[in-house]
Amino acid sequence: MPITSSAKKELRASKRKRVFNVKRKNDLKSTVKEVKTLIKAKTKKEAEKSLSIAFQAIDKAVKRGVIKKNTGARKKSRLSKAIGKIS
């Protein structure tokens, strides 16, 4: 446990930030999972619609530092590549 007052304050702040980061990460995971299920179902039109929502979630996660920049780029690239393979 923190002893100094500044360490206690940092603990309070990190707890608040954690709530937002967990929500952002859960949004990211759920939207990416939704796109992947649509890809497996081979519904290209619906997958492309949900792809933009997934891109927004990925970009927001990168912006807030939940995931790294290259990780976000890799996720976006792989999702769009997978949609392109749907016939």
Residue, then its C-alpha position, 0 to 999 in steps of 0.5 A: m500500500p502507498i505511504t506518501s500522500s502523492a502515492k495515495k493520490e496516484l493510486r486513486a487516479s490509476k483506479r479511475k483510469r483503469v475503469f475507462n481503460v477496461k471499458r475501452k478494451n472490452d469495446l475493442k474486443s467485442t467489436v473485433k469479435e463481431v467482425k470476425t464472426l461475420i467474416k466466418a459467416k461469409t456476410k461481406k456487406e454486414a462485415e464491412k459495415s461493422l468494420s468501420i465500427a471496429f476501426q473506430a474502437i481500435d483507433k480510440a484504444v490506440k489514442r488512449g494508449v490501451i494498445k500500441k500504435n502498431t498493434g492497432a495497425r496490425k489488427k485493422s490490416r488483418l481484419s480488412k484483409a480477411i474481409g477482402k478474401i470473402s467471395 
